[in-house]
């Protein structure tokens, strides 16, 4: 499981602010004992994680950062619960569905030791952590996503980048004959304000006791 691989050597570190005290998207701009933070300022290829058809920016004229670029605004009942910092006509549903797709894809890439996929969808520093773990791995790495829920927590701008946080939770099986375990974590994504570079995974924050 990706977060267990990245966070294994951080479990004894300071856990930092609690999820209730620290907005999840704030973790995208500040490291903590439970967050793997890597390379916000380093650009990736244009077909990076959560890449969109036209690299639209999150403005009122954009239907979404990826997925259906011309998706209409959410209904008024949904707008009231719009995530923090997200324009009213932002395609939250499309963003979340694509986030779930790439969550599964990155789990498969991690299991297979597919460094090309991991390099494409992560910042350079986070990729270096993945690669180091994979190169020392012994035996099969098996992950089955049994149930996956996702929620866009918010979007902000900082240091020339958009930062988005998506909270993933559900059940995951880490072994062919193992029972599923619950997990709850936030993936922090980054994307330059300018240019056609897509979203990449820049950090992971554990929100509770995954077990």
Backbone as ProteinMPNN parsed JSONL, in Angstrom:
{"seq_chain_A": "XXXXXXXXXXXXXXXXXXXXXXXXXXXXXXXXXXXXXXXXXXXXXXXXXXXXXXXXXXXXXXXXXXXXXXXXXXXXXXXXXXXXXXXXXXXXXXXXXXXXXXXXXXXXXXXXXXXXXXXXXXXXXXXXXXXXXXXXXXXXXXXXXXXXXXXXXXXXXXXXXXXXXXXXXXXXXXXXXXXXXXXXXXXXXXXXXXXXXXXXXXXXXXXXXXX", "coords_chain_A": {"N_chain_A": [[0.859, -1.18, 0.0], [0.607, 2.2, -0.855], [0.818, 4.442, 0.979], [1.756, 3.177, 3.284], [4.225, 2.297, 2.459], [5.574, 4.71, 1.972], [5.38, 5.991, 4.436], [6.464, 4.338, 6.352], [8.983, 4.654, 7.616], [8.491, 6.904, 9.045], [6.838, 6.657, 11.18], [7.569, 6.891, 13.846], [8.035, 9.52, 14.142], [7.315, 12.971, 14.997], [3.868, 13.57, 15.216], [2.612, 15.901, 14.507], [0.161, 18.527, 13.855], [-3.23, 17.859, 14.737], [-5.775, 16.325, 12.628], [-8.169, 17.723, 12.994], [-7.33, 20.2, 13.843], [-5.705, 21.146, 11.89], [-6.21, 22.157, 8.677], [-6.74, 19.947, 5.961], [-5.808, 20.617, 3.406], [-3.848, 22.414, 4.025], [-1.653, 20.939, 4.613], [-0.463, 20.515, 2.233], [1.281, 22.526, 1.871], [3.062, 22.493, 3.927], [5.291, 20.451, 5.608], [4.94, 17.559, 7.784], [5.03, 15.243, 10.529], [3.404, 13.265, 9.574], [3.209, 13.562, 6.923], [4.309, 13.114, 3.668], [6.258, 15.122, 1.841], [7.006, 16.661, -1.189], [8.858, 18.355, -3.58], [7.268, 20.716, -4.696], [7.858, 22.795, -6.461], [8.923, 21.709, -8.76], [8.567, 20.948, -12.087], [6.522, 18.613, -13.949], [6.059, 16.209, -16.63], [3.81, 16.963, -19.374], [1.77, 15.141, -19.447], [1.017, 14.393, -16.906], [-0.059, 13.234, -13.612], [-3.562, 13.331, -13.189], [-3.885, 14.825, -15.485], [-5.323, 17.181, -17.708], [-7.5, 17.881, -20.527], [-7.12, 20.445, -21.6], [-5.528, 21.752, -19.822], [-6.875, 23.449, -18.053], [-7.32, 26.128, -15.732], [-8.315, 26.563, -12.274], [-10.675, 28.511, -12.459], [-13.571, 30.646, -12.607], [-14.52, 30.172, -15.135], [-13.811, 27.657, -15.809], [-14.753, 24.299, -16.267], [-13.752, 22.217, -14.883], [-10.749, 20.688, -13.609], [-9.896, 18.393, -14.771], [-11.203, 15.526, -16.519], [-14.551, 15.874, -17.576], [-14.427, 18.667, -19.373], [-16.303, 20.564, -19.994], [-18.336, 20.396, -18.241], [-21.374, 21.364, -16.669], [-22.094, 23.791, -14.07], [-22.467, 22.817, -10.6], [-25.594, 21.841, -9.098], [-27.723, 24.109, -7.232], [-28.134, 23.155, -4.65], [-25.897, 21.617, -4.243], [-23.861, 23.423, -4.428], [-23.782, 24.73, -2.018], [-22.344, 23.107, -0.37], [-19.831, 23.199, -1.37], [-16.353, 22.45, -1.657], [-13.639, 23.969, 0.227], [-12.315, 26.942, -1.134], [-12.927, 26.357, -3.793], [-14.164, 27.181, -6.981], [-17.607, 27.967, -7.833], [-18.502, 26.772, -10.21], [-16.798, 24.709, -10.662], [-15.913, 21.426, -11.619], [-16.405, 19.308, -9.432], [-17.26, 16.648, -9.034], [-16.281, 15.327, -11.333], [-13.534, 15.737, -10.982], [-13.067, 14.3, -8.611], [-13.76, 11.674, -9.389], [-11.768, 11.136, -11.285], [-9.597, 11.349, -9.608], [-9.951, 9.076, -8.002], [-9.594, 7.102, -9.93], [-6.854, 7.437, -10.54], [-5.748, 6.96, -8.072], [-6.133, 4.192, -7.812], [-4.621, 3.425, -10.022], [-2.022, 4.216, -9.315], [-1.62, 2.586, -7.103], [-1.531, 0.093, -8.389], [0.733, 0.522, -9.986], [2.672, 0.777, -8.027], [2.577, -1.798, -6.851], [3.439, -3.337, -9.024], [5.939, -2.357, -9.359], [6.337, -0.369, -11.212], [8.185, 1.945, -12.353], [8.104, 3.916, -14.297], [5.406, 4.797, -14.481], [5.093, 5.729, -11.854], [6.997, 7.776, -11.784], [5.916, 9.528, -13.639], [3.583, 10.422, -12.414], [4.164, 11.654, -9.996], [5.907, 14.031, -7.867], [9.429, 14.805, -8.27], [10.937, 14.348, -5.858], [9.206, 12.801, -4.254], [8.904, 10.626, -5.943], [11.504, 9.62, -5.814], [11.511, 8.53, -3.261], [9.622, 6.456, -3.533], [10.945, 4.899, -5.495], [13.297, 4.138, -4.167], [12.296, 2.467, -2.141], [11.075, 0.445, -3.66], [13.239, -0.699, -4.983], [14.526, -2.064, -3.001], [12.767, -3.938, -2.261], [11.464, -7.135, -1.429], [10.045, -10.103, -2.61], [6.509, -10.556, -3.426], [4.413, -7.714, -3.902], [1.299, -7.024, -3.002], [-1.777, -5.474, -3.501], [-5.144, -4.865, -2.994], [-7.785, -2.862, -3.769], [-10.551, -2.68, -2.024], [-12.781, -1.152, -1.256], [-13.385, 2.21, -2.108], [-13.533, 5.519, -1.239], [-13.765, 9.007, -1.919], [-12.998, 12.467, -1.44], [-12.929, 15.822, -2.319], [-11.172, 18.149, -0.592], [-10.284, 20.801, -0.667], [-8.922, 23.653, -2.476], [-6.091, 25.677, -3.054], [-3.863, 28.46, -3.7], [-0.345, 28.775, -3.844], [2.947, 29.904, -3.735], [3.236, 30.061, -6.562], [1.773, 27.883, -7.453], [-1.091, 25.712, -7.865], [-2.667, 24.049, -5.228], [-4.147, 21.11, -4.255], [-6.215, 19.08, -2.19], [-7.154, 15.789, -1.626], [-9.194, 13.595, 0.048], [-8.936, 10.23, 0.796], [-10.574, 7.221, 1.623], [-11.544, 4.002, 2.942], [-11.54, 0.489, 2.269], [-8.842, -1.764, 2.142], [-6.892, -4.439, 0.864], [-3.997, -6.059, 1.794], [-2.438, -8.32, 0.771], [-2.882, -11.545, -0.569], [-4.41, -13.398, 0.854], [-5.226, -12.013, 3.022], [-7.279, -10.277, 5.426], [-9.407, -7.449, 4.626], [-8.413, -4.061, 5.369], [-9.082, -0.983, 7.064], [-8.533, 2.359, 5.829], [-7.454, 5.787, 5.864], [-6.633, 8.718, 4.495], [-4.977, 11.652, 3.193], [-4.284, 12.847, 0.009], [-2.055, 15.088, -1.315], [-1.966, 17.299, -3.969], [-0.261, 18.958, -6.63], [0.111, 21.673, -8.958], [1.415, 23.766, -11.482], [0.64, 27.283, -11.705], [0.763, 28.403, -14.205], [1.054, 27.353, -17.646], [1.009, 24.05, -19.252], [1.309, 21.873, -17.648], [0.265, 19.045, -15.819], [-1.588, 17.833, -12.885], [0.247, 16.512, -10.119], [1.164, 14.047, -7.676], [2.176, 15.175, -4.575], [2.423, 14.853, -1.864], [1.533, 12.866, 1.04], [-0.782, 12.467, 3.593], [-1.483, 10.943, 6.58], [-4.556, 10.396, 8.082], [-5.67, 9.092, 10.228], [-5.607, 6.197, 12.357], [-4.631, 3.796, 10.399], [-5.749, 0.572, 9.852]], "CA_chain_A": [[0.0, 0.0, 0.0], [1.525, 3.316, -1.073], [1.118, 5.257, 2.161], [2.553, 2.401, 4.222], [5.585, 2.282, 1.946], [6.18, 6.027, 2.141], [5.364, 6.453, 5.809], [6.972, 3.331, 7.282], [10.087, 5.152, 8.427], [8.096, 8.147, 9.702], [5.832, 6.391, 12.198], [8.041, 7.31, 15.163], [8.269, 10.966, 14.112], [6.268, 13.82, 15.557], [2.663, 13.444, 14.417], [2.187, 17.221, 14.063], [-1.176, 18.969, 14.238], [-4.287, 16.883, 14.512], [-6.587, 16.666, 11.469], [-9.19, 18.705, 13.327], [-6.726, 21.513, 14.042], [-4.96, 21.531, 10.701], [-6.933, 21.832, 7.448], [-5.997, 18.953, 5.189], [-5.091, 21.218, 2.294], [-2.685, 23.131, 4.542], [-0.518, 20.02, 4.602], [0.191, 20.576, 0.934], [2.304, 23.549, 1.871], [3.939, 22.385, 5.087], [5.502, 19.061, 5.973], [4.703, 17.175, 9.164], [5.43, 13.87, 10.778], [2.541, 12.33, 8.88], [3.066, 13.979, 5.536], [5.46, 13.04, 2.784], [6.149, 16.335, 1.057], [8.071, 16.575, -2.168], [9.062, 19.035, -4.841], [6.182, 21.484, -5.288], [8.284, 23.699, -7.507], [9.548, 21.035, -9.872], [7.552, 20.618, -13.083], [6.476, 17.276, -14.493], [5.673, 16.164, -18.019], [2.468, 17.481, -19.572], [0.778, 14.077, -19.294], [1.187, 13.976, -15.526], [-1.223, 12.829, -12.843], [-4.756, 14.161, -13.293], [-3.742, 15.747, -16.61], [-6.583, 17.54, -18.305], [-7.429, 18.051, -21.967], [-6.623, 21.762, -21.989], [-4.816, 22.331, -18.679], [-7.664, 24.567, -17.546], [-7.026, 26.52, -14.37], [-9.559, 26.6, -11.515], [-11.328, 29.807, -12.457], [-15.014, 30.511, -12.767], [-14.833, 29.751, -16.492], [-13.367, 26.283, -16.023], [-15.695, 23.311, -15.794], [-13.047, 21.269, -14.039], [-9.335, 20.593, -13.947], [-9.762, 17.287, -15.699], [-12.503, 14.909, -16.729], [-15.372, 16.603, -18.53], [-14.02, 20.062, -19.258], [-17.444, 21.434, -20.226], [-19.392, 20.02, -17.296], [-22.017, 22.551, -16.099], [-21.932, 23.998, -12.63], [-23.28, 21.959, -9.748], [-26.891, 22.384, -8.723], [-27.609, 25.031, -6.104], [-28.034, 22.402, -3.411], [-24.544, 21.119, -4.111], [-22.944, 24.539, -4.293], [-23.688, 25.115, -0.615], [-21.346, 22.265, 0.28], [-18.63, 23.232, -2.194], [-15.122, 22.43, -0.855], [-12.959, 25.232, 0.483], [-11.51, 27.535, -2.18], [-13.267, 25.829, -5.116], [-15.191, 27.993, -7.638], [-18.932, 27.345, -7.853], [-18.733, 25.966, -11.409], [-15.742, 23.704, -10.764], [-16.468, 20.076, -11.722], [-15.901, 18.533, -8.304], [-17.533, 15.22, -9.242], [-15.327, 14.82, -12.319], [-12.213, 15.734, -10.366], [-13.001, 13.208, -7.639], [-13.751, 10.392, -10.097], [-10.432, 10.955, -11.845], [-8.692, 11.104, -8.486], [-10.105, 7.669, -7.627], [-8.961, 6.309, -10.988], [-5.4, 7.492, -10.419], [-5.4, 6.278, -6.827], [-6.01, 2.771, -8.149], [-3.51, 3.24, -10.959], [-0.756, 4.314, -8.595], [-1.467, 1.37, -6.304], [-1.085, -0.954, -9.306], [2.111, 0.822, -10.373], [3.509, 0.453, -6.88], [2.644, -3.256, -6.736], [4.206, -3.876, -10.144], [7.25, -1.723, -9.426], [6.353, 0.37, -12.474], [8.801, 3.238, -12.059], [7.705, 4.905, -15.303], [4.141, 5.385, -14.042], [5.307, 6.478, -10.621], [7.736, 8.995, -12.122], [5.024, 10.42, -14.376], [2.471, 10.903, -11.62], [4.607, 12.173, -8.704], [7.011, 14.981, -7.903], [10.711, 14.088, -8.273], [11.366, 13.898, -4.532], [8.35, 11.698, -3.828], [9.279, 9.483, -6.774], [12.755, 9.06, -5.297], [11.159, 7.683, -2.12], [9.014, 5.242, -4.073], [11.956, 4.101, -6.189], [14.213, 3.556, -3.183], [11.61, 1.36, -1.482], [10.844, -0.634, -4.621], [14.508, -1.358, -5.313], [14.935, -2.928, -1.889], [11.637, -4.808, -1.959], [11.634, -8.573, -1.641], [8.779, -10.807, -2.701], [5.381, -9.913, -4.098], [3.679, -6.641, -3.243], [-0.081, -7.19, -3.478], [-2.752, -4.567, -2.915], [-6.472, -4.884, -3.612], [-8.663, -1.812, -3.262], [-11.868, -3.301, -1.848], [-13.739, -0.049, -1.31], [-12.666, 3.481, -2.18], [-14.299, 6.758, -1.192], [-12.884, 10.163, -2.102], [-13.611, 13.775, -1.219], [-12.068, 16.986, -2.522], [-11.253, 18.98, 0.609], [-10.096, 22.202, -0.972], [-7.886, 24.08, -3.417], [-5.531, 26.986, -2.763], [-2.671, 28.797, -4.466], [0.805, 29.068, -2.988], [4.26, 29.834, -4.373], [3.133, 29.825, -7.998], [1.14, 26.603, -7.744], [-2.353, 25.287, -7.275], [-2.543, 22.914, -4.323], [-5.444, 20.484, -3.995], [-6.159, 17.954, -1.263], [-8.231, 14.813, -1.789], [-9.201, 12.616, 1.136], [-9.317, 8.877, 0.403], [-10.829, 6.29, 2.719], [-12.188, 2.783, 2.491], [-10.976, -0.793, 2.672], [-7.776, -2.229, 1.261], [-6.342, -5.742, 1.228], [-2.554, -6.06, 1.547], [-2.036, -9.719, 0.767], [-3.944, -12.291, -1.248], [-5.245, -14.106, 1.82], [-5.36, -11.165, 4.199], [-8.559, -9.566, 5.52], [-9.287, -6.028, 4.288], [-8.168, -3.123, 6.458], [-9.535, 0.373, 6.792], [-7.507, 3.388, 5.674], [-7.961, 7.157, 5.802], [-5.456, 9.534, 4.218], [-5.143, 12.761, 2.256], [-3.246, 13.012, -1.018], [-1.863, 16.477, -1.702], [-1.617, 17.405, -5.378], [0.221, 20.283, -7.003], [0.091, 21.994, -10.385], [1.806, 25.163, -11.69], [-0.409, 28.211, -12.103], [0.907, 28.671, -15.628], [1.548, 26.26, -18.467], [0.148, 22.899, -19.522], [1.681, 20.759, -16.78], [-0.884, 18.541, -15.075], [-1.463, 17.581, -11.453], [1.082, 15.401, -9.66], [1.112, 13.765, -6.244], [3.318, 15.804, -3.919], [2.527, 14.47, -0.463], [0.483, 12.019, 1.6], [-0.996, 12.726, 5.016], [-2.327, 9.951, 7.235], [-5.55, 11.108, 8.88], [-6.051, 8.337, 11.41], [-4.898, 4.934, 12.525], [-4.992, 2.814, 9.387], [-5.589, -0.772, 10.375]], "C_chain_A": [[0.895, 1.229, 0.0], [1.842, 4.071, 0.21], [1.95, 4.485, 3.166], [4.005, 2.361, 3.772], [6.28, 3.608, 2.239], [6.351, 6.386, 3.607], [6.009, 5.497, 6.794], [8.067, 3.88, 8.182], [9.758, 6.468, 9.114], [7.179, 7.906, 10.902], [6.266, 6.846, 13.586], [8.28, 8.81, 15.246], [7.11, 11.7, 14.779], [5.053, 13.805, 14.656], [2.108, 14.793, 13.987], [0.774, 17.547, 14.521], [-2.191, 17.894, 13.934], [-5.085, 17.286, 13.293], [-7.625, 17.726, 11.786], [-8.607, 20.097, 13.419], [-6.053, 22.026, 12.787], [-5.749, 21.165, 9.459], [-6.103, 20.911, 6.573], [-5.211, 19.597, 4.065], [-3.878, 22.004, 2.76], [-1.46, 22.249, 4.526], [0.201, 20.04, 3.275], [1.298, 21.601, 0.916], [3.26, 23.463, 3.03], [4.062, 20.943, 5.493], [5.191, 18.829, 7.433], [5.142, 15.748, 9.329], [4.589, 12.872, 10.039], [2.369, 12.686, 7.419], [4.372, 13.798, 4.792], [5.342, 14.174, 1.792], [7.305, 16.4, 0.07], [7.866, 17.51, -3.335], [7.901, 19.798, -5.425], [6.64, 22.262, -6.506], [8.854, 23.029, -8.724], [8.486, 20.529, -10.823], [7.675, 19.179, -13.53], [6.12, 17.357, -15.972], [4.215, 16.569, -18.146], [1.398, 16.413, -19.459], [0.815, 13.518, -17.884], [-0.137, 13.59, -14.883], [-2.342, 13.847, -12.958], [-4.634, 15.177, -14.43], [-5.094, 15.982, -17.257], [-6.397, 17.854, -19.777], [-6.815, 19.386, -22.363], [-5.909, 22.477, -20.863], [-5.55, 23.537, -18.123], [-7.316, 24.85, -16.099], [-8.337, 26.671, -13.608], [-10.118, 28.0, -11.382], [-12.81, 29.581, -12.68], [-15.395, 30.021, -14.154], [-14.463, 28.31, -16.756], [-14.375, 25.312, -15.445], [-15.058, 22.301, -14.877], [-11.614, 21.167, -14.482], [-9.039, 19.407, -14.838], [-11.113, 16.616, -15.771], [-13.257, 15.705, -17.77], [-15.113, 18.095, -18.386], [-15.188, 21.018, -19.421], [-18.625, 21.097, -19.32], [-20.022, 21.273, -16.711], [-21.791, 22.638, -14.604], [-22.839, 23.067, -11.857], [-24.606, 22.636, -9.45], [-26.752, 23.217, -7.46], [-27.481, 24.306, -4.78], [-26.648, 21.879, -3.171], [-23.556, 22.251, -3.892], [-22.747, 24.921, -2.828], [-22.62, 24.316, 0.108], [-20.047, 22.204, -0.515], [-17.381, 23.244, -1.313], [-14.475, 23.805, -0.771], [-12.148, 25.688, -0.724], [-11.846, 27.103, -3.588], [-14.36, 26.689, -5.737], [-16.505, 27.227, -7.769], [-19.135, 26.448, -9.062], [-17.611, 24.962, -11.661], [-16.366, 22.309, -10.738], [-15.88, 19.177, -10.634], [-16.085, 17.043, -8.537], [-16.556, 14.612, -10.238], [-13.925, 14.732, -11.756], [-12.056, 14.539, -9.436], [-12.967, 11.854, -8.329], [-12.385, 10.117, -10.712], [-9.406, 10.7, -10.747], [-8.752, 9.643, -8.059], [-9.452, 6.756, -8.661], [-7.444, 6.282, -10.81], [-4.91, 6.936, -9.084], [-5.179, 4.797, -7.113], [-4.814, 2.531, -9.068], [-2.166, 3.297, -10.25], [-0.546, 3.124, -7.668], [-0.968, 0.223, -7.178], [0.365, -0.734, -9.717], [3.074, 0.485, -9.243], [3.669, -1.054, -6.733], [3.555, -3.853, -7.802], [5.627, -3.336, -10.196], [7.431, -0.942, -10.711], [6.883, 1.785, -12.223], [8.402, 4.307, -13.062], [6.399, 5.589, -14.901], [4.334, 6.236, -12.794], [6.035, 7.789, -10.884], [6.808, 10.012, -12.78], [4.01, 11.11, -13.473], [2.862, 11.481, -10.266], [5.682, 13.234, -8.899], [8.33, 14.206, -7.829], [11.125, 13.563, -6.905], [10.512, 12.744, -4.024], [8.648, 10.448, -4.649], [10.547, 8.82, -6.253], [12.487, 8.16, -4.092], [10.543, 6.369, -2.583], [10.077, 4.323, -4.661], [12.898, 3.421, -5.207], [13.578, 2.363, -2.484], [11.438, 0.17, -2.423], [12.128, -1.399, -4.902], [15.0, -2.274, -4.201], [13.841, -3.926, -1.51], [11.971, -6.262, -2.256], [10.269, -9.24, -1.653], [7.696, -9.98, -3.37], [4.8, -8.794, -3.249], [2.265, -6.652, -3.816], [-1.006, -6.245, -2.735], [-4.057, -4.674, -3.694], [-7.322, -3.801, -2.962], [-10.081, -2.377, -3.214], [-12.976, -2.259, -1.922], [-12.972, 1.26, -1.268], [-13.656, 4.634, -2.203], [-13.318, 7.92, -1.31], [-13.675, 11.448, -1.933], [-12.578, 14.862, -1.476], [-12.248, 17.921, -1.337], [-11.11, 20.458, 0.307], [-8.981, 22.436, -1.961], [-7.399, 25.455, -2.98], [-4.349, 27.235, -3.686], [-1.568, 29.183, -3.502], [2.075, 28.911, -3.796], [4.166, 29.44, -5.843], [2.481, 28.518, -8.387], [-0.285, 26.549, -7.209], [-2.062, 24.086, -6.395], [-3.942, 22.391, -4.037], [-5.25, 19.305, -3.059], [-7.387, 17.079, -1.443], [-8.112, 13.785, -0.667], [-9.735, 11.278, 0.622], [-9.545, 8.04, 1.66], [-11.509, 5.055, 2.153], [-11.541, 1.552, 3.073], [-9.949, -1.244, 1.657], [-7.22, -3.546, 1.792], [-4.868, -5.77, 0.835], [-1.994, -7.474, 1.657], [-3.187, -10.547, 0.235], [-4.897, -12.977, -0.28], [-5.467, -13.312, 3.099], [-6.749, -10.522, 4.238], [-8.373, -8.097, 5.146], [-9.12, -5.172, 5.533], [-8.688, -1.749, 6.07], [-8.339, 1.301, 6.595], [-8.188, 4.736, 5.534], [-6.761, 8.073, 5.645], [-5.802, 10.635, 3.231], [-3.971, 12.776, 1.293], [-3.225, 14.477, -1.411], [-1.307, 16.533, -3.119], [-1.162, 18.822, -5.681], [0.244, 20.426, -8.516], [0.493, 23.451, -10.553], [0.62, 26.026, -12.114], [-0.407, 28.448, -13.603], [1.381, 27.421, -16.361], [0.582, 25.093, -18.532], [0.488, 21.687, -18.669], [0.48, 20.349, -15.935], [-0.592, 18.354, -13.599], [-0.544, 16.399, -11.179], [0.914, 15.246, -8.155], [2.362, 14.319, -5.584], [3.448, 15.433, -2.452], [1.347, 13.628, -0.029], [0.412, 12.259, 3.101], [-1.929, 11.661, 5.575], [-3.262, 10.658, 8.204], [-5.948, 10.373, 10.144], [-5.214, 7.091, 11.506], [-5.387, 3.931, 11.497], [-4.758, 1.421, 9.944], [-6.588, -1.72, 9.713]], "O_chain_A": [[1.848, 1.295, 0.776], [3.011, 4.318, 0.506], [2.782, 5.083, 3.849], [4.915, 2.387, 4.601], [7.424, 3.635, 2.694], [7.342, 7.01, 3.987], [6.094, 5.818, 7.979], [8.08, 3.604, 9.382], [10.64, 7.092, 9.704], [6.784, 8.859, 11.573], [5.418, 7.156, 14.423], [8.68, 9.321, 16.292], [6.069, 11.115, 15.079], [5.182, 14.007, 13.448], [1.197, 14.828, 13.16], [0.251, 16.931, 15.45], [-2.033, 17.115, 12.993], [-5.092, 18.463, 12.932], [-7.936, 18.553, 10.929], [-9.287, 21.077, 13.115], [-5.853, 23.232, 12.643], [-5.95, 19.979, 9.195], [-4.89, 21.085, 6.461], [-4.083, 19.192, 3.783], [-2.963, 22.241, 1.972], [-0.339, 22.749, 4.435], [1.358, 19.627, 3.191], [2.167, 21.561, 0.044], [4.184, 24.271, 3.126], [3.054, 20.268, 5.704], [5.176, 19.765, 8.232], [5.58, 15.111, 8.371], [5.005, 11.725, 9.879], [1.476, 12.165, 6.751], [5.419, 14.272, 5.232], [4.418, 14.189, 0.979], [8.46, 16.214, 0.454], [6.832, 17.471, -4.002], [7.557, 19.554, -6.581], [5.899, 22.381, -7.481], [9.245, 23.723, -9.663], [7.602, 19.77, -10.426], [8.755, 18.589, -13.505], [5.905, 18.445, -16.506], [3.464, 16.53, -17.172], [0.216, 16.747, -19.381], [0.662, 12.313, -17.684], [-1.189, 13.616, -15.521], [-2.124, 15.053, -12.844], [-5.207, 16.264, -14.355], [-5.915, 15.069, -17.339], [-5.274, 18.068, -20.233], [-6.075, 19.464, -23.343], [-5.701, 23.688, -20.936], [-4.927, 24.536, -17.762], [-7.049, 23.93, -15.326], [-9.379, 26.888, -14.228], [-10.043, 28.607, -10.314], [-13.248, 28.455, -12.916], [-16.495, 29.5, -14.334], [-14.77, 27.784, -17.825], [-14.809, 25.453, -14.302], [-15.762, 21.593, -14.157], [-11.288, 21.52, -15.615], [-8.052, 19.405, -15.574], [-12.071, 17.08, -15.154], [-12.666, 16.164, -18.748], [-15.526, 18.715, -17.406], [-15.083, 22.179, -19.026], [-19.765, 21.467, -19.6], [-19.297, 22.173, -16.288], [-21.354, 21.682, -13.963], [-23.846, 22.585, -12.374], [-24.725, 23.858, -9.539], [-25.792, 23.061, -6.705], [-26.794, 24.784, -3.877], [-26.243, 21.707, -2.021], [-22.526, 22.063, -3.243], [-21.673, 25.38, -2.442], [-22.048, 24.789, 1.09], [-19.257, 21.273, -0.356], [-17.344, 23.97, -0.32], [-14.735, 24.685, -1.592], [-11.375, 24.907, -1.28], [-11.115, 27.451, -4.514], [-15.389, 26.916, -5.101], [-16.517, 25.996, -7.811], [-19.862, 25.458, -8.972], [-17.495, 24.426, -12.763], [-17.25, 22.04, -9.924], [-14.972, 18.386, -10.891], [-15.177, 16.255, -8.272], [-16.054, 13.509, -10.021], [-13.205, 13.768, -12.016], [-11.037, 13.849, -9.466], [-12.224, 10.968, -7.906], [-11.898, 8.987, -10.664], [-8.463, 9.931, -10.933], [-7.717, 9.036, -7.784], [-8.83, 5.754, -8.306], [-6.823, 5.225, -10.918], [-3.768, 6.487, -8.985], [-4.17, 4.219, -6.709], [-4.086, 1.551, -8.909], [-1.269, 2.51, -10.554], [0.59, 2.694, -7.466], [-0.088, -0.534, -6.768], [1.142, -1.686, -9.79], [4.165, -0.032, -9.482], [4.779, -1.539, -6.513], [4.343, -4.758, -7.525], [6.437, -3.808, -10.994], [8.537, -0.856, -11.244], [6.119, 2.701, -11.919], [8.364, 5.489, -12.718], [6.291, 6.814, -14.969], [3.794, 7.339, -12.698], [5.718, 8.807, -10.268], [6.901, 11.21, -12.513], [3.619, 12.249, -13.73], [1.983, 11.773, -9.455], [6.293, 13.324, -9.964], [8.345, 13.064, -7.369], [11.617, 12.439, -6.804], [11.037, 11.805, -3.425], [8.646, 9.338, -4.117], [10.653, 7.593, -6.252], [13.156, 7.141, -3.918], [10.897, 5.3, -2.087], [10.113, 3.127, -4.369], [13.257, 2.258, -5.392], [14.244, 1.353, -2.256], [11.635, -0.977, -2.023], [12.103, -2.621, -5.043], [15.811, -3.167, -4.446], [13.986, -4.673, -0.542], [12.675, -6.569, -3.219], [9.432, -8.964, -0.793], [7.933, -8.859, -3.819], [4.707, -8.912, -2.027], [2.062, -6.325, -4.986], [-1.026, -6.211, -1.504], [-4.06, -4.583, -4.921], [-7.55, -3.82, -1.753], [-10.729, -2.532, -4.249], [-13.993, -2.472, -2.581], [-12.026, 1.411, -0.495], [-14.514, 4.712, -3.083], [-12.178, 7.827, -0.854], [-14.865, 11.51, -2.243], [-11.481, 14.828, -0.917], [-13.345, 18.428, -1.101], [-11.747, 21.287, 0.956], [-8.191, 21.538, -2.254], [-8.198, 26.302, -2.581], [-3.889, 26.324, -4.374], [-1.809, 29.829, -2.481], [2.264, 27.898, -4.47], [4.922, 28.591, -6.315], [2.613, 28.078, -9.529], [-0.64, 27.233, -6.249], [-1.294, 23.204, -6.777], [-4.821, 23.147, -3.623], [-4.237, 18.61, -3.128], [-8.519, 17.563, -1.417], [-7.056, 13.186, -0.466], [-10.839, 11.202, 0.085], [-8.799, 8.144, 2.634], [-11.991, 5.064, 1.02], [-11.059, 1.553, 4.206], [-10.16, -1.121, 0.451], [-7.093, -3.744, 3.0], [-4.528, -5.533, -0.324], [-1.18, -7.772, 2.531], [-4.346, -10.279, 0.553], [-6.083, -13.117, -0.58], [-5.847, -13.867, 4.13], [-7.332, -10.252, 3.188], [-7.285, -7.552, 5.332], [-9.616, -5.507, 6.609], [-8.729, -1.398, 4.89], [-7.26, 1.055, 7.134], [-9.349, 4.821, 5.136], [-5.953, 8.195, 6.565], [-6.804, 10.553, 2.52], [-2.812, 12.726, 1.705], [-4.25, 15.042, -1.794], [-0.302, 15.893, -3.429], [-1.627, 19.776, -5.057], [0.376, 19.449, -9.254], [-0.03, 24.307, -9.84], [-0.289, 25.555, -12.796], [-1.459, 28.669, -14.202], [2.022, 26.546, -15.778], [-0.506, 25.126, -17.958], [0.006, 20.587, -18.938], [-0.234, 21.198, -15.4], [0.496, 18.67, -13.119], [-0.552, 15.409, -11.911], [0.565, 16.195, -7.453], [3.479, 13.982, -5.976], [4.494, 15.678, -1.852], [0.284, 13.667, -0.65], [1.433, 12.252, 3.79], [-3.048, 11.499, 5.089], [-2.815, 11.432, 9.051], [-6.514, 10.981, 11.052], [-4.213, 6.952, 10.803], [-6.421, 3.29, 11.684], [-3.676, 1.128, 10.453], [-6.61, -2.911, 10.025]]}, "name": "protein", "num_of_chains": 1, "seq": "XXXXXXXXXXXXXXXXXXXXXXXXXXXXXXXXXXXXXXXXXXXXXXXXXXXXXXXXXXXXXXXXXXXXXXXXXXXXXXXXXXXXXXXXXXXXXXXXXXXXXXXXXXXXXXXXXXXXXXXXXXXXXXXXXXXXXXXXXXXXXXXXXXXXXXXXXXXXXXXXXXXXXXXXXXXXXXXXXXXXXXXXXXXXXXXXXXXXXXXXXXXXXXXXXXX"}
